[in-house]
C-alpha cells in the first residue's frame, strides 16, 4: 500500500509540474529554483537545463531541448519506462524491467553522468556546446 501511495503522490506531482512547465517558461525565472550546484560552484551539473528541456519538449521543440541538455533528452524514454513499470508494479502487474534494473546500467549511467558533467564544463569547442 505504501508503494501505491508514493506512486500516486509522485504521479500527481508530475502532472502538476507538467502543467506549470507548459504554461510558465523557466527562462523567465519566477518560482523555479536555480541549480544550487551551479550557483555555488559556477559549474554545470549533469542535470543543468533539465527544466528547460521539459518545457521545450512540451512545446515540441526538440532541437531547442537538445541545446539545453542532450544527455537528459536521451535518458527521458528510459526514465519513463522505469517509472511506468514501477507504477504497474504498485498495482500488482509484474513487469520485467530487464536491463533497466541491472546494476551495470546504474554504474554506467553514473559514469556517463560524471563524464557529461566534466565535458560540458570544458570551455573549448566542441565541449562548450554541451553547456545549457
BAFI-3210 file (N, C-alpha, C; in Angstrom, 3 decimals, decimal comma, padded with zeros to 6 digits):
// residues 132
n [1|2|3|4|5|6|7|8|9|10|11|12|13|14|15|16|17|18|19|20|21|22|23|24|25|26|27|28|29|30|31|32|33|34|35|36|37|38|39|40|41|42|43|44|45|46|47|48|49|50|51|52|53|54|55|56|57|58|59|60|61|62|63|64|65|66|67|68|69|70|71|72|73|74|75|76|77|78|79|80|81|82|83|84|85|86|87|88|89|90|91|92|93|94|95|96|97|98|99|100|101|102|103|104|105|106|107|108|109|110|111|112|113|114|115|116|117|118|119|120|121|122|123|124|125|126|127|128|129|130|131|132]
n.u [000,823|001,997|003,836|002,064|000,799|002,974|003,606|001,218|001,183|003,582|002,948|000,826|002,249|004,001|002,170|001,135|003,535|004,107|001,993|002,544|005,071|004,379|002,896|004,418|007,412|010,657|012,863|012,080|012,377|010,993|009,191|010,769|013,330|016,834|019,730|021,413|024,005|025,270|024,986|026,570|029,111|029,567|029,793|028,414|026,092|025,244|022,497|021,770|019,757|017,637|014,989|014,341|014,592|012,361|010,302|010,668|010,290|007,614|006,462|007,062|009,549|012,105|014,796|015,612|015,423|017,472|019,656|019,783|020,206|021,500|022,021|020,028|017,726|018,116|017,944|015,328|013,255|014,036|013,806|011,068|010,044|011,036|009,678|006,959|006,876|007,417|005,113|003,133|003,867|003,087|000,398|000,195|000,869|003,252|006,210|008,787|011,715|014,129|017,115|016,966|017,004|019,409|022,476|024,840|023,955|023,188|025,669|027,005|025,433|025,908|028,663|028,582|027,098|028,868|031,050|029,771|029,149|031,724|032,654|030,861|031,676|034,078|035,669|036,007|035,536|034,484|033,152|032,046|029,578|027,924|027,095|024,334]
n.v [-001,203|001,197|001,725|002,173|004,528|006,280|006,217|007,288|009,885|010,882|010,769|012,619|014,900|015,063|015,538|018,070|019,568|019,332|020,758|023,316|023,713|023,747|026,107|028,156|029,634|028,452|030,033|032,571|032,844|033,416|031,247|028,996|027,037|027,860|026,058|024,706|023,670|024,883|027,540|027,754|026,751|027,612|025,900|023,557|021,043|017,543|017,640|020,225|022,439|020,744|021,401|023,334|021,706|019,962|021,871|022,784|020,366|019,843|021,724|020,748|021,363|020,047|020,359|022,662|021,671|019,787|021,471|022,419|020,208|017,500|014,890|014,413|014,497|012,207|010,291|010,418|008,662|006,167|006,695|007,111|004,568|003,077|004,373|003,934|001,138|000,789|001,995|000,240|-002,050|-001,347|-001,751|-004,391|-005,562|-007,342|-006,432|-007,162|-005,629|-006,004|-004,995|-002,483|-002,602|-003,616|-003,803|-003,028|-001,174|000,988|001,744|002,404|004,519|006,387|006,823|007,843|010,191|011,616|011,946|013,457|015,759|016,716|017,138|019,105|021,335|022,104|024,725|024,824|024,461|021,341|020,983|023,079|023,435|021,735|022,934|024,394]
n.w [000,000|000,710|-001,396|-003,483|-002,663|-002,645|-005,367|-006,452|-005,320|-006,374|-009,084|-009,255|-008,554|-010,710|-012,789|-012,013|-012,070|-014,773|-015,964|-014,931|-016,093|-018,751|-019,079|-017,891|-018,576|-017,907|-018,481|-017,904|-015,261|-012,169|-010,115|-010,287|-008,963|-008,830|-010,073|-007,509|-007,311|-009,533|-008,842|-006,559|-007,346|-009,958|-012,006|-014,408|-013,655|-014,292|-014,604|-015,170|-016,942|-017,309|-016,578|-018,479|-020,705|-020,455|-020,681|-023,322|-024,731|-024,132|-025,725|-028,136|-029,259|-030,231|-031,091|-029,662|-027,071|-027,066|-027,127|-024,537|-022,755|-023,789|-022,908|-020,993|-022,577|-024,100|-022,096|-021,132|-022,325|-021,203|-018,473|-018,349|-019,035|-016,878|-014,754|-015,403|-015,322|-012,633|-011,549|-012,533|-011,136|-008,584|-008,587|-008,781|-011,203|-012,705|-014,190|-016,389|-016,039|-017,134|-018,539|-017,382|-014,637|-014,012|-012,236|-013,565|-015,454|-013,852|-012,788|-015,150|-016,007|-013,971|-014,372|-017,018|-016,556|-014,915|-016,686|-018,643|-017,183|-016,681|-019,318|-020,287|-019,002|-019,993|-021,462|-024,327|-027,814|-029,146|-026,791|-025,307|-026,415|-025,106|-022,806|-021,045]
ca.u [000,000|002,863|004,344|000,975|000,619|004,133|003,440|000,116|001,626|004,586|002,251|000,121|003,276|004,468|001,111|001,139|004,771|003,983|001,100|003,308|006,118|003,788|002,408|005,381|008,742|011,749|013,781|011,570|012,647|009,788|009,232|011,649|014,579|018,054|020,576|022,245|025,393|025,772|025,014|027,700|030,403|029,713|029,901|027,166|025,951|024,647|021,078|021,529|018,988|016,568|013,678|014,131|014,391|010,959|009,451|010,793|009,667|006,160|006,060|007,529|010,749|013,119|016,143|015,901|015,632|018,800|020,636|019,863|020,814|021,334|022,001|018,721|016,758|018,325|017,556|013,898|012,479|014,392|013,200|009,621|009,799|011,278|008,612|005,710|006,953|007,274|003,697|002,393|004,164|002,355|-000,975|000,264|001,241|004,700|006,828|010,205|012,452|015,313|018,362|016,755|017,279|020,709|023,458|025,790|023,355|023,267|027,066|027,301|024,730|026,650|029,891|028,208|026,705|030,093|031,788|028,995|029,335|033,081|032,750|030,093|032,340|035,324|035,323|036,607|034,707|033,022|032,583|031,257|028,211|027,145|026,597|022,952]
ca.v [000,000|002,356|002,000|002,719|005,923|007,028|006,372|008,213|011,241|011,305|010,979|013,906|015,941|015,158|016,189|019,486|020,168|019,389|021,886|024,538|023,851|024,077|027,487|029,133|029,361|028,504|031,104|033,817|032,852|033,196|030,361|027,846|027,184|027,733|024,916|025,055|023,339|025,925|028,803|027,731|026,468|028,218|024,810|022,902|019,652|016,761|017,935|021,630|022,597|019,744|022,061|023,938|020,582|019,552|022,928|022,756|019,140|020,006|022,554|020,010|021,990|019,026|020,928|023,555|020,854|019,196|022,508|022,614|019,052|016,381|013,634|014,262|014,177|010,804|009,422|010,533|007,435|005,130|007,079|006,897|003,121|002,675|004,910|003,231|-000,229|000,922|002,243|-001,001|-002,992|-000,952|-002,271|-005,842|-006,054|-007,573|-006,099|-007,493|-004,429|-006,424|-004,279|-001,246|-002,799|-004,271|-002,947|-002,476|000,012|002,089|002,187|003,042|005,803|007,268|007,192|008,701|011,487|012,293|012,354|014,530|016,958|017,219|017,610|020,330|022,441|022,419|025,911|024,732|023,751|021,273|020,711|024,215|023,308|020,909|023,787|024,832]
ca.w [000,000|000,785|-002,736|-004,290|-002,230|-003,141|-006,809|-006,720|-004,986|-007,355|-010,350|-009,160|-008,577|-012,096|-013,571|-011,637|-012,583|-016,227|-016,271|-014,661|-017,104|-020,049|-019,120|-017,362|-019,091|-016,926|-018,842|-017,338|-013,819|-011,390|-008,954|-010,500|-008,197|-009,632|-009,747|-006,357|-007,645|-010,429|-008,102|-005,626|-007,978|-011,277|-012,971|-014,780|-013,234|-015,377|-014,731|-015,520|-018,172|-017,402|-016,530|-019,799|-021,631|-020,363|-021,234|-024,783|-025,237|-024,042|-026,856|-029,320|-029,813|-029,958|-031,282|-028,535|-025,874|-027,184|-026,805|-023,085|-022,088|-024,717|-022,149|-020,369|-023,636|-024,454|-020,980|-020,811|-022,600|-020,230|-017,196|-018,460|-018,974|-015,493|-013,909|-015,730|-014,799|-011,180|-011,299|-012,759|-010,050|-007,378|-008,652|-008,873|-012,523|-012,703|-015,474|-016,439|-016,419|-017,871|-018,325|-016,629|-013,223|-013,887|-011,550|-014,522|-016,063|-012,890|-012,739|-016,430|-016,010|-013,077|-015,073|-018,134|-015,999|-014,471|-017,888|-019,272|-016,353|-016,930|-020,701|-020,541|-018,322|-020,694|-022,258|-025,663|-028,786|-029,226|-025,470|-024,816|-026,944|-024,163|-021,717|-021,325]
c.u [000,859|003,396|003,279|000,737|001,762|004,002|002,344|000,520|002,665|003,939|001,511|001,102|003,800|003,439|001,092|002,371|004,709|003,094|001,830|004,359|005,555|003,453|003,418|006,792|009,797|012,724|013,357|011,823|011,390|010,024|010,118|012,951|015,797|018,821|021,536|023,716|026,011|025,913|026,235|029,043|030,647|029,854|028,529|027,167|025,326|023,167|020,764|020,840|017,805|015,177|013,355|013,927|012,923|010,028|009,481|010,136|008,145|005,612|006,595|008,701|011,950|014,526|016,530|016,164|017,012|019,899|020,813|020,531|020,554|021,263|020,620|017,654|016,881|017,811|016,056|013,105|012,776|013,775|011,695|009,275|009,975|010,120|007,283|005,743|006,858|005,800|002,849|002,643|003,421|000,909|-000,984|000,598|002,765|005,244|008,307|010,961|013,737|016,534|018,183|017,047|018,636|021,708|024,491|025,249|023,448|024,688|027,452|026,642|025,435|027,944|029,607|027,833|027,924|030,903|031,088|029,178|030,722|033,161|032,018|030,685|033,697|035,025|035,970|035,627|035,251|032,350|031,695|029,823|027,318|026,596|025,189|022,878]
c.v [001,257|002,739|002,630|004,194|006,794|007,259|007,376|009,651|011,752|011,572|012,320|015,075|016,146|015,861|017,690|020,194|020,315|020,554|023,205|024,772|024,216|025,566|028,540|028,756|029,450|029,651|032,446|033,914|032,524|032,254|029,132|028,042|027,076|026,477|025,338|024,774|024,428|027,259|028,880|027,637|027,213|027,178|024,212|021,454|018,862|017,080|019,363|021,719|021,652|020,376|022,688|022,871|020,175|020,596|022,891|021,509|019,214|020,857|022,014|020,687|021,104|019,618|021,828|022,749|020,202|020,200|022,698|021,448|017,807|015,045|013,382|013,892|012,704|009,870|009,445|009,266|006,314|005,424|006,847|005,413|002,625|003,125|004,190|001,806|-000,224|001,133|001,001|-002,013|-002,628|-001,427|-003,772|-006,411|-006,135|-007,327|-006,452|-006,273|-004,752|-005,611|-003,001|-001,390|-003,464|-003,318|-002,320|-001,196|001,204|002,635|002,914|004,420|006,822|007,740|008,140|010,099|012,282|012,794|013,504|015,834|017,560|017,849|018,932|021,546|022,778|023,568|025,960|023,995|022,349|021,088|021,843|024,191|022,499|021,726|024,264|026,283]
c.w [000,000|-000,602|-003,622|-003,947|-002,741|-004,641|-007,130|-006,433|-005,978|-008,707|-010,343|-009,180|-009,995|-012,972|-013,284|-012,190|-014,097|-016,652|-016,059|-015,735|-018,473|-020,138|-018,669|-017,793|-018,002|-017,209|-018,242|-015,839|-013,044|-010,235|-009,145|-009,724|-009,114|-009,228|-008,641|-006,630|-008,513|-009,700|-007,182|-006,357|-009,292|-012,381|-013,261|-014,304|-014,390|-015,611|-015,113|-016,881|-018,276|-017,380|-017,876|-020,868|-021,637|-020,963|-022,765|-025,378|-025,177|-025,183|-028,179|-030,024|-029,446|-030,042|-030,110|-027,266|-025,894|-026,844|-025,305|-022,361|-022,926|-023,973|-021,555|-021,395|-024,026|-023,358|-020,667|-021,146|-021,597|-018,861|-017,206|-018,364|-017,544|-014,595|-014,152|-015,189|-013,275|-010,822|-011,492|-011,645|-008,769|-007,393|-008,922|-010,230|-012,576|-014,099|-015,395|-016,943|-017,158|-017,511|-017,507|-015,145|-012,976|-013,220|-012,494|-015,147|-015,114|-012,794|-014,022|-016,510|-015,117|-013,745|-016,231|-017,652|-015,547|-015,666|-018,605|-018,509|-016,580|-018,320|-020,915|-019,842|-018,923|-021,659|-023,640|-026,555|-028,979|-027,866|-024,963|-025,348|-026,021|-023,011|-022,055|-021,762]
res [x|x|x|x|x|x|x|x|x|x|x|x|x|x|x|x|x|x|x|x|x|x|x|x|x|x|x|x|x|x|x|x|x|x|x|x|x|x|x|x|x|x|x|x|x|x|x|x|x|x|x|x|x|x|x|x|x|x|x|x|x|x|x|x|x|x|x|x|x|x|x|x|x|x|x|x|x|x|x|x|x|x|x|x|x|x|x|x|x|x|x|x|x|x|x|x|x|x|x|x|x|x|x|x|x|x|x|x|x|x|x|x|x|x|x|x|x|x|x|x|x|x|x|x|x|x|x|x|x|x|x|x]
***
